[in-house]
Amino acid sequence: MSDKQELKLKEKQAFETPAEQTKPGPVFTPSVDIFETEKAITLLADMPGVKAGELTVDLRDDTLTLAGEVSDSVEIPGEKVLEEYRTGRYYRQFSLSEVIDQEKIDAKLSDGVLRLTLPKVEKATPRRIEVKVG
Protein backbone atom coordinates (compact mmCIF):
# COMPACT_ATOMS: atom_id res chain seq x y z
CA MET A 1 0.00 0.00 0.00
CA SER A 2 1.31 3.44 -0.92
CA ASP A 3 2.14 6.07 1.69
CA LYS A 4 0.34 8.64 -0.45
CA GLN A 5 -3.42 8.76 -0.54
CA GLU A 6 -5.26 10.04 -3.54
CA LEU A 7 -7.36 13.11 -2.84
CA LYS A 8 -10.87 12.86 -4.19
CA LEU A 9 -13.44 15.60 -4.51
CA LYS A 10 -16.61 14.74 -2.65
CA GLU A 11 -19.61 16.33 -4.28
CA LYS A 12 -22.50 17.58 -2.18
CA GLN A 13 -25.21 14.95 -2.29
CA ALA A 14 -28.61 16.18 -3.34
CA PHE A 15 -31.41 15.01 -1.06
CA GLU A 16 -34.08 13.05 -2.88
CA THR A 17 -37.53 13.67 -1.43
CA PRO A 18 -40.86 12.27 -2.58
CA ALA A 19 -42.62 15.39 -1.33
CA GLU A 20 -43.09 18.48 -3.45
CA GLN A 21 -40.88 21.39 -2.45
CA THR A 22 -42.37 24.77 -1.68
CA LYS A 23 -39.04 26.56 -2.24
CA PRO A 24 -36.95 26.37 -5.41
CA GLY A 25 -33.34 25.24 -5.33
CA PRO A 26 -31.31 22.19 -4.40
CA VAL A 27 -31.57 20.39 -1.06
CA PHE A 28 -28.39 18.70 0.17
CA THR A 29 -27.79 15.87 2.64
CA PRO A 30 -25.16 17.03 5.14
CA SER A 31 -22.27 14.61 5.66
CA VAL A 32 -22.06 13.34 9.23
CA ASP A 33 -19.62 11.59 11.54
CA ILE A 34 -21.08 9.75 14.54
CA PHE A 35 -19.11 8.75 17.64
CA GLU A 36 -20.34 6.67 20.58
CA THR A 37 -19.12 6.34 24.15
CA GLU A 38 -20.72 4.63 27.12
CA LYS A 39 -22.48 7.86 28.11
CA ALA A 40 -23.38 9.62 24.85
CA ILE A 41 -23.54 9.68 21.09
CA THR A 42 -21.91 12.66 19.35
CA LEU A 43 -22.99 13.62 15.85
CA LEU A 44 -21.00 16.06 13.71
CA ALA A 45 -22.83 17.40 10.65
CA ASP A 46 -21.06 19.42 7.97
CA MET A 47 -23.25 22.37 7.00
CA PRO A 48 -20.86 24.98 5.54
CA GLY A 49 -22.25 28.49 5.18
CA VAL A 50 -25.23 27.89 7.50
CA LYS A 51 -25.57 30.46 10.26
CA ALA A 52 -27.23 29.73 13.61
CA GLY A 53 -30.28 31.81 12.63
CA GLU A 54 -30.75 29.70 9.49
CA LEU A 55 -30.46 26.35 11.31
CA THR A 56 -33.27 24.31 12.82
CA VAL A 57 -32.77 21.24 14.99
CA ASP A 58 -36.17 19.70 15.66
CA LEU A 59 -37.15 16.67 17.75
CA ARG A 60 -40.59 15.23 17.19
CA ASP A 61 -41.93 11.67 17.59
CA ASP A 62 -38.42 10.23 18.17
CA THR A 63 -37.21 11.80 14.90
CA LEU A 64 -34.36 14.31 14.99
CA THR A 65 -34.44 16.67 12.00
CA LEU A 66 -31.59 18.92 10.90
CA ALA A 67 -32.48 21.70 8.45
CA GLY A 68 -30.44 24.69 7.39
CA GLU A 69 -30.16 27.15 4.56
CA VAL A 70 -27.20 28.87 2.99
CA SER A 71 -27.65 31.69 0.54
CA ASP A 72 -25.31 33.17 -2.02
CA SER A 73 -24.64 36.42 -0.19
CA VAL A 74 -21.30 37.23 -1.82
CA GLU A 75 -21.61 39.83 -4.58
CA ILE A 76 -18.44 40.12 -6.62
CA PRO A 77 -18.33 42.21 -9.80
CA GLY A 78 -17.32 40.51 -13.02
CA GLU A 79 -18.15 37.39 -14.94
CA LYS A 80 -18.23 34.14 -12.97
CA VAL A 81 -15.55 31.87 -14.46
CA LEU A 82 -15.82 28.87 -12.12
CA GLU A 83 -18.39 27.95 -9.48
CA GLU A 84 -17.82 24.88 -7.31
CA TYR A 85 -19.61 26.00 -4.14
CA ARG A 86 -23.34 25.41 -4.48
CA THR A 87 -25.87 27.14 -2.28
CA GLY A 88 -29.18 25.69 -1.17
CA ARG A 89 -30.70 23.96 1.81
CA TYR A 90 -29.50 21.11 4.01
CA TYR A 91 -31.86 18.46 5.35
CA ARG A 92 -31.36 15.17 7.20
CA GLN A 93 -33.37 13.09 9.67
CA PHE A 94 -32.38 10.50 12.27
CA SER A 95 -34.55 8.07 14.23
CA LEU A 96 -33.70 8.08 17.92
CA SER A 97 -33.92 4.98 20.05
CA GLU A 98 -35.10 4.82 23.63
CA VAL A 99 -31.49 4.88 24.90
CA ILE A 100 -31.20 8.62 24.15
CA ASP A 101 -32.17 11.07 26.90
CA GLN A 102 -34.08 13.44 24.62
CA GLU A 103 -34.42 16.17 27.27
CA LYS A 104 -30.64 16.63 27.48
CA ILE A 105 -29.68 16.89 23.79
CA ASP A 106 -27.18 19.72 23.22
CA ALA A 107 -26.46 21.47 19.89
CA LYS A 108 -23.54 23.78 19.01
CA LEU A 109 -22.65 25.32 15.64
CA SER A 110 -19.03 26.30 14.99
CA ASP A 111 -17.30 27.01 11.67
CA GLY A 112 -19.99 25.26 9.63
CA VAL A 113 -20.03 22.10 11.76
CA LEU A 114 -23.07 21.26 13.87
CA ARG A 115 -22.14 19.24 16.97
CA LEU A 116 -24.99 17.37 18.62
CA THR A 117 -24.44 15.60 21.92
CA LEU A 118 -27.06 12.93 22.53
CA PRO A 119 -26.66 11.68 26.13
CA LYS A 120 -27.81 8.16 26.92
CA VAL A 121 -30.37 7.54 29.64
CA GLU A 122 -28.93 6.29 32.92
CA LYS A 123 -30.37 2.79 32.56
CA ALA A 124 -28.67 2.40 29.17
CA THR A 125 -25.25 3.37 30.49
CA PRO A 126 -23.15 0.27 31.10
CA ARG A 127 -21.88 -0.05 34.63
CA ARG A 128 -19.96 -2.53 36.70
CA ILE A 129 -21.86 -4.14 39.60
CA GLU A 130 -19.81 -4.65 42.72
CA VAL A 131 -20.02 -8.17 44.09
CA LYS A 132 -20.10 -8.28 47.89
CA VAL A 133 -19.01 -11.22 49.99
CA GLY A 134 -21.42 -12.66 52.47
C-alpha positions as CSV (number, residue, x, y, z in Angstrom):
1,M,0.0,0.0,0.0
2,S,1.3,3.4,-0.9
3,D,2.1,6.1,1.7
4,K,0.3,8.6,-0.4
5,Q,-3.4,8.8,-0.5
6,E,-5.3,10.0,-3.5
7,L,-7.4,13.1,-2.8
8,K,-10.9,12.9,-4.2
9,L,-13.4,15.6,-4.5
10,K,-16.6,14.7,-2.6
11,E,-19.6,16.3,-4.3
12,K,-22.5,17.6,-2.2
13,Q,-25.2,15.0,-2.3
14,A,-28.6,16.2,-3.3
15,F,-31.4,15.0,-1.1
16,E,-34.1,13.0,-2.9
17,T,-37.5,13.7,-1.4
18,P,-40.9,12.3,-2.6
19,A,-42.6,15.4,-1.3
20,E,-43.1,18.5,-3.4
21,Q,-40.9,21.4,-2.5
22,T,-42.4,24.8,-1.7
23,K,-39.0,26.6,-2.2
24,P,-37.0,26.4,-5.4
25,G,-33.3,25.2,-5.3
26,P,-31.3,22.2,-4.4
27,V,-31.6,20.4,-1.1
28,F,-28.4,18.7,0.2
29,T,-27.8,15.9,2.6
30,P,-25.2,17.0,5.1
31,S,-22.3,14.6,5.7
32,V,-22.1,13.3,9.2
33,D,-19.6,11.6,11.5
34,I,-21.1,9.7,14.5
35,F,-19.1,8.7,17.6
36,E,-20.3,6.7,20.6
37,T,-19.1,6.3,24.2
38,E,-20.7,4.6,27.1
39,K,-22.5,7.9,28.1
40,A,-23.4,9.6,24.8
41,I,-23.5,9.7,21.1
42,T,-21.9,12.7,19.3
43,L,-23.0,13.6,15.9
44,L,-21.0,16.1,13.7
45,A,-22.8,17.4,10.6
46,D,-21.1,19.4,8.0
47,M,-23.2,22.4,7.0
48,P,-20.9,25.0,5.5
49,G,-22.3,28.5,5.2
50,V,-25.2,27.9,7.5
51,K,-25.6,30.5,10.3
52,A,-27.2,29.7,13.6
53,G,-30.3,31.8,12.6
54,E,-30.7,29.7,9.5
55,L,-30.5,26.4,11.3
56,T,-33.3,24.3,12.8
57,V,-32.8,21.2,15.0
58,D,-36.2,19.7,15.7
59,L,-37.1,16.7,17.7
60,R,-40.6,15.2,17.2
61,D,-41.9,11.7,17.6
62,D,-38.4,10.2,18.2
63,T,-37.2,11.8,14.9
64,L,-34.4,14.3,15.0
65,T,-34.4,16.7,12.0
66,L,-31.6,18.9,10.9
67,A,-32.5,21.7,8.4
68,G,-30.4,24.7,7.4
69,E,-30.2,27.2,4.6
70,V,-27.2,28.9,3.0
71,S,-27.6,31.7,0.5
72,D,-25.3,33.2,-2.0
73,S,-24.6,36.4,-0.2
74,V,-21.3,37.2,-1.8
75,E,-21.6,39.8,-4.6
76,I,-18.4,40.1,-6.6
77,P,-18.3,42.2,-9.8
78,G,-17.3,40.5,-13.0
79,E,-18.2,37.4,-14.9
80,K,-18.2,34.1,-13.0
81,V,-15.6,31.9,-14.5
82,L,-15.8,28.9,-12.1
83,E,-18.4,28.0,-9.5
84,E,-17.8,24.9,-7.3
85,Y,-19.6,26.0,-4.1
86,R,-23.3,25.4,-4.5
87,T,-25.9,27.1,-2.3
88,G,-29.2,25.7,-1.2
89,R,-30.7,24.0,1.8
90,Y,-29.5,21.1,4.0
91,Y,-31.9,18.5,5.3
92,R,-31.4,15.2,7.2
93,Q,-33.4,13.1,9.7
94,F,-32.4,10.5,12.3
95,S,-34.6,8.1,14.2
96,L,-33.7,8.1,17.9
97,S,-33.9,5.0,20.1
98,E,-35.1,4.8,23.6
99,V,-31.5,4.9,24.9
100,I,-31.2,8.6,24.2
101,D,-32.2,11.1,26.9
102,Q,-34.1,13.4,24.6
103,E,-34.4,16.2,27.3
104,K,-30.6,16.6,27.5
105,I,-29.7,16.9,23.8
106,D,-27.2,19.7,23.2
107,A,-26.5,21.5,19.9
108,K,-23.5,23.8,19.0
109,L,-22.6,25.3,15.6
110,S,-19.0,26.3,15.0
111,D,-17.3,27.0,11.7
112,G,-20.0,25.3,9.6
113,V,-20.0,22.1,11.8
114,L,-23.1,21.3,13.9
115,R,-22.1,19.2,17.0
116,L,-25.0,17.4,18.6
117,T,-24.4,15.6,21.9
118,L,-27.1,12.9,22.5
119,P,-26.7,11.7,26.1
120,K,-27.8,8.2,26.9
121,V,-30.4,7.5,29.6
122,E,-28.9,6.3,32.9
123,K,-30.4,2.8,32.6
124,A,-28.7,2.4,29.2
125,T,-25.2,3.4,30.5
126,P,-23.1,0.3,31.1
127,R,-21.9,-0.1,34.6
128,R,-20.0,-2.5,36.7
129,I,-21.9,-4.1,39.6
130,E,-19.8,-4.7,42.7
131,V,-20.0,-8.2,44.1
132,K,-20.1,-8.3,47.9
133,V,-19.0,-11.2,50.0
134,G,-21.4,-12.7,52.5
